[in-house]
Amino acid sequence: MCGCTPERSEQNPYADLFRTSPITELKNYKDPRSSWESRVFPLDDHSKSFVEALNRIDGFENSPVASTDLADLSRKLSKVRKRIPTRIDKLLNEQLFGIIVCENLGGTAVSGIVYEKEIPKGGFVILDSKVLRRKANDWITFKENSPFQNGKISVRIRIEEPSEDTEAAALEYILLHEFGHILAVTSGTGPDLRDRTRKFSDRPFYQSVWRSENKSFEDGGRFRTLRKVRFYTSEFSLDKEWKNVYPILADSPFPTLYSASNADDFFAESFVSYVHVLMEKRPWTLTVHESEKILYEMNNGIEKDSLKEQRKILRRLLEDRNVSPP
């Protein structure tokens, strides 16, 4: 037993919110026997209070409002269900208890954990319907460029063939990323969001990559530039730094640039990459452009040797949940 004080970044600022918010209690959800895509709910007082508290912790001032697009989102979710593998559909039926729709969320989506007698049983996802109006390739390209200043050099990502490049495809990718956050906790792969301190370095999925939620073993090494990139800030100069970002990313232990943000997103991005690339066999190609000239090209890194252990854990996790892996 060690008397050391936990690293500051391991202190969990969300613990009280997840311990006290009514939307984290299973008893407050309707009969879950319906299929997951029909569990769509409008913003209510409890979910609004949850988002407002979450935004305060994260430094945002947004206050969500009710959405008028529930019917449209429900149609898109029906299309998503037809696209995903049966084995992932089974997981969503078991563990996704609610999809809450709002506007002015402060981002595209957030997720949370649902408990029964202190045991994490599943979770919920809150979506901003106004943001979900981009097709898949346009949405992920917009997101990937969000850390960078406008300049001569930009990034494009293709995650769908033209015939499949739809708003529903974008929604699927977003939903699976958020569900990855839920699965990390319910499976015990990552630490619980009700814990006062959250330790990552002693958990196999994160070992050798993450010291804590926001500190990586790579912070001072050759991958340090990746860890300085902050999404949705438009702060970083890709014109000056692209060679220190994407060629380095290709040789890093991170599957995507967003997965280098923090330990939680490392799992969520690994999960959605595993499903999208390895299970669904869909494309994921990133190109760095100067006008129409391609300067660099790479694929999603989930198949890299450095992520062999993470793939093994995800495969075993799906097997444990009676979901056949690829």
ZIRAZI-V240821 format. One record per residue. N is the residue number from 1. RES is the residue in three letters. PSI is psi in whole degrees, -180 to 180 (* if undefined). D_FIRST is the distance of its C-alpha to the first C-alpha in Angstrom with 2 decimals. Layout:
n=(N N)
res=(RES RES)
psi=(PSI PSI)
d_first=(D_FIRST D_FIRST)
//
This chain:
n=(1 2 3 4 5 6 7 8 9 10 11 12 13 14 15 16 17 18 19 20 21 22 23 24 25 26 27 28 29 30 31 32 33 34 35 36 37 38 39 40 41 42 43 44 45 46 47 48 49 50 51 52 53 54 55 56 57 58 59 60 61 62 63 64 65 66 67 68 69 70 71 72 73 74 75 76 77 78 79 80 81 82 83 84 85 86 87 88 89 90 91 92 93 94 95 96 97 98 99 100 101 102 103 104 105 106 107 108 109 110 111 112 113 114 115 116 117 118 119 120 121 122 123 124 125 126 127 128 129 130 131 132 133 134 135 136 137 138 139 140 141 142 143 144 145 146 147 148 149 150 151 152 153 154 155 156 157 158 159 160 161 162 163 164 165 166 167 168 169 170 171 172 173 174 175 176 177 178 179 180 181 182 183 184 185 186 187 188 189 190 191 192 193 194 195 196 197 198 199 200 201 202 203 204 205 206 207 208 209 210 211 212 213 214 215 216 217 218 219 220 221 222 223 224 225 226 227 228 229 230 231 232 233 234 235 236 237 238 239 240 241 242 243 244 245 246 247 248 249 250 251 252 253 254 255 256 257 258 259 260 261 262 263 264 265 266 267 268 269 270 271 272 273 274 275 276 277 278 279 280 281 282 283 284 285 286 287 288 289 290 291 292 293 294 295 296 297 298 299 300 301 302 303 304 305 306 307 308 309 310 311 312 313 314 315 316 317 318 319 320 321 322 323 324 325 326)
res=(MET CYS GLY CYS THR PRO GLU ARG SER GLU GLN ASN PRO TYR ALA ASP LEU PHE ARG THR SER PRO ILE THR GLU LEU LYS ASN TYR LYS ASP PRO ARG SER SER TRP GLU SER ARG VAL PHE PRO LEU ASP ASP HIS SER LYS SER PHE VAL GLU ALA LEU ASN ARG ILE ASP GLY PHE GLU ASN SER PRO VAL ALA SER THR ASP LEU ALA ASP LEU SER ARG LYS LEU SER LYS VAL ARG LYS ARG ILE PRO THR ARG ILE ASP LYS LEU LEU ASN GLU GLN LEU PHE GLY ILE ILE VAL CYS GLU ASN LEU GLY GLY THR ALA VAL SER GLY ILE VAL TYR GLU LYS GLU ILE PRO LYS GLY GLY PHE VAL ILE LEU ASP SER LYS VAL LEU ARG ARG LYS ALA ASN ASP TRP ILE THR PHE LYS GLU ASN SER PRO PHE GLN ASN GLY LYS ILE SER VAL ARG ILE ARG ILE GLU GLU PRO SER GLU ASP THR GLU ALA ALA ALA LEU GLU TYR ILE LEU LEU HIS GLU PHE GLY HIS ILE LEU ALA VAL THR SER GLY THR GLY PRO ASP LEU ARG ASP ARG THR ARG LYS PHE SER ASP ARG PRO PHE TYR GLN SER VAL TRP ARG SER GLU ASN LYS SER PHE GLU ASP GLY GLY ARG PHE ARG THR LEU ARG LYS VAL ARG PHE TYR THR SER GLU PHE SER LEU ASP LYS GLU TRP LYS ASN VAL TYR PRO ILE LEU ALA ASP SER PRO PHE PRO THR LEU TYR SER ALA SER ASN ALA ASP ASP PHE PHE ALA GLU SER PHE VAL SER TYR VAL HIS VAL LEU MET GLU LYS ARG PRO TRP THR LEU THR VAL HIS GLU SER GLU LYS ILE LEU TYR GLU MET ASN ASN GLY ILE GLU LYS ASP SER LEU LYS GLU GLN ARG LYS ILE LEU ARG ARG LEU LEU GLU ASP ARG ASN VAL SER PRO PRO)
psi=(134 138 15 147 133 150 146 -40 -13 -17 132 105 -11 -4 -49 -39 -45 -18 -24 -22 132 -26 -2 7 127 -32 -17 8 151 175 116 10 -19 159 153 -35 -12 -3 57 129 146 162 130 -176 -40 -45 -34 -45 -38 -49 -42 -42 -42 -45 -38 -43 -40 -2 21 153 0 140 117 154 164 148 150 8 28 -41 -42 -43 -38 -39 -41 -39 -35 -38 -38 -44 -33 -22 -33 155 149 -38 -32 -36 -39 -43 -43 -40 -36 -32 -10 101 -17 142 109 133 133 -174 161 43 -35 2 -174 -44 155 161 164 170 144 132 151 114 48 0 127 117 -23 -148 -173 159 136 125 144 108 -26 -29 -24 51 17 147 166 -53 -37 -43 -50 -30 -43 -46 -44 -29 -8 -23 -12 148 152 134 -163 -26 136 175 144 142 138 116 -1 148 157 -39 -19 5 89 171 -33 -36 -40 -43 -40 -48 -45 -46 -41 -36 -48 -39 -30 -39 -40 -48 -34 -38 -48 -29 -12 6 -41 168 155 146 -7 -10 140 -36 144 114 132 -33 -20 10 131 -37 -30 -12 141 -6 -45 125 -42 -173 -41 5 126 154 -14 4 -35 5 -157 -12 13 -32 -37 -37 -10 -13 129 117 150 30 -23 35 -29 140 104 -32 -40 -32 3 -33 -21 3 -73 -43 -33 -40 -40 -24 15 173 15 132 -33 166 -40 -29 -14 0 -47 171 -37 -45 -21 -45 -48 -42 -37 -40 -51 -34 -42 -47 -49 -47 -48 -37 -46 -14 40 159 156 94 130 134 139 127 145 104 -121 2 128 119 -29 148 140 162 171 140 8 -22 3 152 -34 -15 20 -43 -40 -41 -41 -42 -43 -41 -45 -37 -44 -36 -42 -28 15 37 118 127 170 *)
d_first=(0.00 3.81 6.74 9.11 11.94 12.78 15.99 19.02 20.41 17.49 18.47 20.75 24.13 25.51 23.18 25.63 28.60 27.32 26.34 29.79 32.46 34.80 35.20 31.65 32.69 34.48 36.84 38.50 39.73 43.02 43.63 41.76 44.27 46.24 45.52 42.97 45.61 47.37 44.38 45.57 45.43 46.79 44.72 44.35 43.02 39.48 39.16 40.86 38.43 35.49 36.95 37.84 34.32 32.90 35.50 34.71 31.05 32.29 34.99 38.02 40.83 42.22 43.09 43.96 47.30 48.74 50.04 53.53 52.69 51.07 53.88 53.76 50.01 50.40 53.00 50.72 47.89 50.39 51.13 47.45 47.07 49.99 48.41 44.90 44.15 44.34 40.79 39.50 41.93 40.32 36.86 38.39 40.22 37.05 34.75 36.87 37.90 39.73 41.32 42.16 44.91 45.56 46.88 45.53 41.95 40.92 40.37 41.44 38.82 35.45 33.45 31.12 29.31 30.87 28.92 30.01 27.97 24.95 25.25 26.43 29.84 31.54 32.66 35.57 37.18 39.24 42.04 44.48 47.84 49.59 47.34 47.81 51.31 50.81 51.31 48.43 49.31 50.25 47.10 44.63 46.76 46.75 42.96 42.51 44.88 43.31 41.17 44.26 47.21 50.66 52.15 54.02 51.14 49.50 47.62 48.80 46.91 48.62 46.73 49.88 53.35 56.13 57.07 53.53 52.80 52.70 50.90 49.55 48.02 46.28 45.05 43.67 41.61 40.30 39.53 37.67 35.51 34.61 34.06 31.62 29.39 29.70 29.14 25.92 24.38 26.31 25.51 21.75 22.20 21.04 18.86 20.64 22.72 21.85 18.16 17.59 15.62 16.56 14.63 17.08 16.03 14.14 17.22 20.07 22.84 21.47 19.77 21.60 23.48 21.26 18.34 18.56 21.50 23.75 22.52 23.54 23.06 26.86 27.27 28.42 30.08 33.42 32.54 31.92 35.26 34.29 31.35 33.79 36.04 35.95 37.92 40.64 40.95 43.94 42.45 42.23 45.30 45.67 48.90 47.01 43.72 44.40 44.13 40.61 39.67 41.13 41.68 38.13 36.84 38.60 36.51 33.15 30.38 31.65 34.35 36.00 35.98 34.71 31.67 30.57 30.34 26.78 24.35 25.91 29.36 28.31 27.89 30.93 33.15 32.10 32.96 36.33 37.17 36.46 38.72 41.40 41.75 40.78 41.67 44.58 45.82 46.66 47.17 44.73 46.36 45.81 48.52 48.68 52.20 54.49 57.23 58.04 56.98 53.82 51.71 48.74 47.77 44.59 43.26 40.11 37.27 35.76 37.53 36.13 34.46 31.42 30.91 31.36 27.82 28.23 31.61 30.26 27.63 30.36 32.74 30.38 29.51 33.23 33.78 31.14 33.05 36.32 37.53 39.19 38.07 40.70)
//
